[in-house]
Amino acid sequence: MEDQKLHLEVASKLENLPEVRDFIADAMKSLGFGSEKEIFEVQVAVDEACTNIMKHAYPGTAGPIIIDCSGSGNEFKIIIRDKGKSFDPKSVPEPDTKAPLEKRKIGGLGIFLMKAYIDKLDYTFDADAGNELTMIKYIGK
């Protein structure tokens, strides 16, 4: 269904992640998008983005995370907004996934997973509007 937008706002607390995952699954299904695999991939990517917001944008506090989903054609779009500290996911180096486990740096896989599961990522920051991460998943490609 085109032009239908689904909206969720949660406090940036880790215990809200199941609500976010359920919202993504329900949004994709209600908009007619995705196989179970595609829904899982989008859930993982959004979960990672929200976890990063919770841990890094709002350290020690619980600010709002706003998630809007929409779809058109084969494009499922998720926009995640927060007013926490700015952060550019493009600034994170690719993890060395071939290094032995004991030599790998802890963390840093969230953005790697987002890039693996989402077809297009775009990040913007505005001093007044805050952070905005747009994720696009092309369904059935």
FIZA-244179 format. One line per field, with one value per residue: x, y, z of N, C-alpha, C in turn. Coordinates in steps of 0.02 Angstrom, whole numbers, plus 32768, in hexadecimal, padded with zeros to 4 digits. Each point is the difference from the previous one (the first is absolute). Layout:
BEGIN
n_u <- X|...
n_v <- Y|...
n_w <- Z|...
ca_u <- X|...
ca_v <- Y|...
ca_w <- Z|...
c_u <- X|...
c_v <- Y|...
c_w <- Z|...
END
This chain:
BEGIN
n_u <- 802B|7FF9|802E|7FF8|7FFE|802D|7FEC|803C|7FF2|8040|8006|803A|7FDA|8033|7FDB|8007|8039|7FE4|7FEC|803F|801A|7FD2|800F|8040|7FFA|7FDC|802E|8031|7FE3|7FF1|803F|7FFC|8030|8029|8032|7FFB|8027|7FDA|7FCB|801D|8015|7FC4|7FE4|802E|7FF8|7FBE|8003|802E|7FDA|7FCA|8022|8019|7FC2|7FE7|8033|7FFB|7FC3|7FE7|8041|7FEA|7FDD|7FC0|801B|7FD9|7FE7|8000|7FD3|800B|7FCD|8015|7FD7|8025|7FD9|8040|7FF5|8020|7FE6|8037|7FE2|803C|7FDE|8032|8001|801F|8039|801F|7FF4|8037|7FD2|8008|8005|7FD8|803D|8009|7FDC|8035|7FD2|803B|8008|8030|7FD1|8036|8006|7FC1|7FF1|7FF0|7FC5|7FDB|7FDB|7FE5|802D|802E|7FD8|7FFD|8040|8006|7FD3|801A|7FD7|7FE3|8037|7FDD|8033|7FD7|801F|7FD2|801E|7FCD|8003|8042|8007|800E|7FED|800B|7FD7|8019|7FCD|8020|7FC0|8013|803B
n_v <- 7FC5|802A|802A|7FC2|8025|7FD8|800D|8004|800F|7FF4|7FF5|801E|7FCC|7FD9|8007|8036|7FDD|7FD5|8039|8016|7FC5|7FFE|803F|7FF1|7FC7|801F|8031|7FD4|7FDA|8035|800E|7FBF|8009|7FDD|7FD6|7FC8|7FEB|8020|7FE9|7FC4|8006|8018|7FD0|7FD8|801B|8001|7FC2|7FF6|8020|7FE2|7FC6|8013|8012|7FC9|7FE2|801E|8005|7FD3|8007|7FD0|8007|800F|8013|8024|7FC8|801F|7FD1|8010|7FD9|7FF6|7FF9|7FF2|7FE1|7FF4|8041|7FE3|8037|8005|802E|8004|8020|8027|8018|7FC5|7FE8|802A|7FDA|7FFB|7FD3|8030|801B|7FCB|7FEB|7FDF|7FD4|7FE7|7FEA|8008|8031|7FDF|7FDC|7FE3|800D|7FEF|803C|800B|7FED|8030|7FCC|802D|802C|7FD1|7FED|8040|8007|7FC9|801A|803C|8010|802D|801F|802D|8026|8025|8039|8018|8038|8013|7FDF|8000|7FC1|7FEF|7FC1|8001|7FCC|7FE7|7FD6|7FE6|7FF6|7FC2|801D
n_w <- 8000|7FCF|8014|8014|8037|801C|803E|801C|803F|8010|8041|8000|800D|8011|8036|7FDA|7FFB|802B|801D|7FF9|8013|8030|800D|7FF7|8022|802E|7FFE|7FFC|802E|8026|7FED|8010|802E|7FD9|7FF3|8022|7FCE|7FD3|801F|8007|7FC1|7FF1|8022|7FE7|7FC4|8008|8016|7FD1|7FD4|8018|8000|7FC5|7FEF|8019|7FE3|7FC5|7FE6|802A|8007|8028|7FC8|8000|7FC8|7FD8|7FE8|7FC5|7FF1|7FC0|7FEC|7FC3|7FCE|7FCA|7FD5|7FF3|8010|8033|801A|8025|8025|801B|8030|8014|803D|7FFF|8018|7FD8|7FCC|7FDC|7FED|7FD2|803D|8004|800F|7FC7|8022|801D|7FD7|7FE3|802D|8021|801E|8018|7FBF|8001|7FEA|803F|7FE9|7FE5|8015|8029|7FF0|800D|8033|8012|7FF0|8024|802B|7FFB|7FCE|8026|8018|8021|8015|8025|800D|8028|8010|7FDA|7FC7|8008|8013|7FC2|800A|7FBF|8005|7FC9|7FFF|7FCB|8002|8006|8010
ca_u <- 7FD5|8029|7FF3|7FEF|803B|7FF6|8028|800C|802F|8012|8039|803E|8011|8009|7FC4|7FD0|8013|7FCD|7FC9|8018|8001|7FBA|7FE6|801C|7FDE|7FBA|7FFF|800F|7FC8|7FC5|800C|8006|8047|8031|7FFF|8019|8047|8008|7FE9|8035|8038|7FF0|7FFE|8045|801E|7FE1|8014|8045|7FFE|7FE2|802F|8034|7FE3|7FF8|8041|802E|7FE1|7FE2|8021|7FEB|7FBE|7FD2|7FDD|7FD3|8012|7FC4|8009|7FCA|8008|7FD3|8014|7FE7|801D|8025|802C|7FEA|8029|7FFE|8024|800A|8016|800C|801D|803C|8040|8005|802C|7FFC|8012|8034|8041|8016|8023|7FE7|8022|8026|7FDA|802A|8031|7FED|7FD4|8024|8020|7FCD|7FE9|7FBC|7FD1|800B|7FDE|7FBD|7FFD|8010|7FC2|7FD1|8014|7FF6|7FB9|7FDA|801A|8015|8002|8010|8000|8007|7FFC|7FEE|8004|7FBD|7FD8|8023|8019|7FCF|801B|7FD0|8012|7FD4|8008|7FDC|7FE2|7FF8|8031
ca_v <- 803B|803B|803C|7FF2|8005|7FE5|802A|7FE8|8027|7FDE|801A|7FDD|7FCF|7FBF|7FD6|8011|7FE2|7FD2|8027|8018|7FC7|7FF0|8036|7FF7|7FC6|8012|8032|7FE0|7FD5|8028|8023|7FCD|7FF7|7FD4|7FBB|7FFC|8010|8048|8021|7FF6|802A|8045|8002|8002|8041|8033|7FF0|8018|8049|8018|7FF1|8034|803E|7FF7|7FFE|8036|8042|8013|7FDB|8010|801F|7FDE|802F|7FDF|7FE5|8002|7FD5|8004|7FD0|8008|7FD6|8011|7FD0|7FCC|8024|8009|8035|800B|803C|7FFF|8043|800C|8042|7FF5|8015|7FF0|7FC8|7FEE|7FBA|7FF9|800B|7FC2|7FD4|7FBC|7FD1|7FCB|7FC3|7FC6|7FFA|7FD0|801E|801F|803E|8030|8035|7FF5|8031|8015|7FD8|801A|8023|7FCC|7FDB|802D|8003|7FBE|7FF0|8039|8012|8046|8023|8047|801F|8049|801E|8047|8016|8006|7FC4|7FC6|7FCC|7FDC|7FC8|7FE4|7FBE|7FE7|7FBA|7FEE|7FBF|7FD1|800A
ca_w <- 8000|7FFB|8027|8045|802B|8042|802D|8044|8029|803E|8026|7FED|8034|7FE1|8008|7FCC|7FC0|7FE6|7FE3|7FBF|7FD2|7FF0|7FD6|7FBC|7FE2|7FF3|7FCB|7FC0|7FED|7FF0|7FC0|7FCC|7FEE|801D|8018|8045|7FFE|7FF7|803E|8032|7FEF|8011|804A|8019|7FF0|8029|8045|8007|7FFF|803F|8036|7FFD|801B|8048|8023|7FEF|7FF7|8040|8036|8044|8002|7FD2|7FD3|7FD1|7FBE|7FD6|7FC6|7FCF|7FCA|7FC7|7FC8|7FBE|7FD1|8025|802E|8045|801C|8048|8015|8049|8016|8048|800E|8027|7FE3|7FB8|7FF0|7FB9|7FF9|7FCC|801F|8020|7FD0|7FF8|802D|7FDF|800F|7FF2|8035|8034|8032|8037|7FE9|7FE8|802E|8018|7FE5|7FBB|7FCE|7FF3|7FC0|7FCF|7FF4|7FDE|7FB9|7FE2|7FF9|7FE5|7FBF|7FFD|8040|7FFB|8042|8002|8042|8000|8046|801C|7FF5|801C|7FD4|7FD7|7FD9|7FD1|7FE8|7FCB|7FEF|7FC4|8010|7FC9|7FCA
c_u <- 802D|7FE7|7FE8|8040|7FED|8034|8006|8030|800A|8037|803C|8018|8003|7FC2|7FCA|8011|7FCD|7FC4|8013|8000|7FB9|7FE1|8018|7FDD|7FB8|7FFA|800C|7FC5|7FC3|8007|800A|8047|801F|7FEE|8017|804A|800B|7FE9|8036|803B|7FF3|7FFC|8046|801F|7FE3|8012|8046|8002|7FE6|802D|8038|7FE7|7FFD|8043|802A|7FE1|7FE4|8023|7FE8|7FBB|7FD3|7FD9|7FD4|8022|7FBF|800D|7FC2|8010|7FCD|8018|7FE0|8022|8021|802E|7FDE|8030|7FF5|8027|8002|801D|800D|8020|803D|803F|8003|8033|7FF8|8017|8036|8046|801C|8023|7FE0|8024|8026|7FE0|8029|8036|7FE9|7FD7|8025|8023|7FCE|7FEF|7FB9|7FD3|800F|7FDD|7FBB|7FFA|8010|7FC0|7FCC|8010|7FF4|7FB6|7FD6|8021|801B|7FFA|8011|7FF9|8006|7FFB|7FF1|7FFE|7FBB|7FD9|8020|8018|7FC6|8024|7FC8|801C|7FCD|8012|7FD5|7FE9|7FF9|8032|802C
c_v <- 803E|8038|7FF3|8003|7FE5|8020|7FDE|8030|7FD9|8025|7FD5|7FD4|7FBB|7FD3|8010|7FE1|7FCC|8024|801A|7FC8|7FEC|8034|7FF8|7FC6|8011|8033|7FE1|7FD6|8029|8027|7FCE|7FF2|7FC5|7FB9|8001|8013|804B|8027|7FFA|802F|8049|8008|8005|8044|8038|7FF7|801B|804C|801C|7FF3|8033|8042|7FFC|8004|803E|8045|801B|7FDB|8017|8020|7FDD|8034|7FDA|7FE6|7FFD|7FD8|8007|7FCF|8010|7FD3|8018|7FD1|7FC8|801E|8008|8031|8007|8040|7FFF|8044|7FFF|8045|7FFA|801B|7FEC|7FC8|7FEE|7FB8|7FF4|8008|7FC1|7FD4|7FBB|7FD2|7FCB|7FBD|7FC1|7FF5|7FCB|8024|8025|8041|8034|8031|7FF1|8038|800F|7FD7|801B|8021|7FD0|7FD9|802C|8002|7FBE|7FF3|8036|8015|8047|801F|8048|801F|804B|8017|804A|8015|8005|7FBE|7FC2|7FD0|7FE1|7FCC|7FE4|7FBE|7FEC|7FB8|7FF4|7FB8|7FD6|8008|7FC4
c_w <- 8000|802E|8048|8029|8044|802E|8044|8022|8041|8023|7FF0|803A|7FDF|8006|7FCD|7FBC|7FE7|7FE1|7FBB|7FCD|7FEA|7FD1|7FB8|7FDD|7FEE|7FC7|7FBC|7FE9|7FEC|7FBF|7FC7|7FEA|8023|8011|8048|8003|7FF9|803E|8035|7FF2|8013|804C|801D|7FF4|802D|804A|800D|8002|8042|803C|8001|801B|804C|8025|7FF5|7FFA|8041|803A|8045|8007|7FCE|7FD8|7FD0|7FC1|7FD9|7FC1|7FD4|7FC8|7FC9|7FC8|7FBF|7FCE|8027|8035|8044|8021|804B|800E|804C|8013|804B|8007|802C|7FDE|7FB6|7FF6|7FB8|7FF8|7FCB|801E|8021|7FCD|7FFD|8031|7FD8|8013|7FF2|8035|8033|8036|8037|7FEC|7FE8|8037|8015|7FE5|7FB7|7FCB|7FEE|7FBC|7FC7|7FEF|7FDD|7FB5|7FDD|7FEF|7FE0|7FBF|7FFC|8045|7FF3|8045|7FF8|8049|7FF7|804A|8020|7FFC|801E|7FCA|7FD9|7FD7|7FD5|7FE6|7FCA|7FF1|7FC2|8009|7FC0|7FC9|7FF7
END
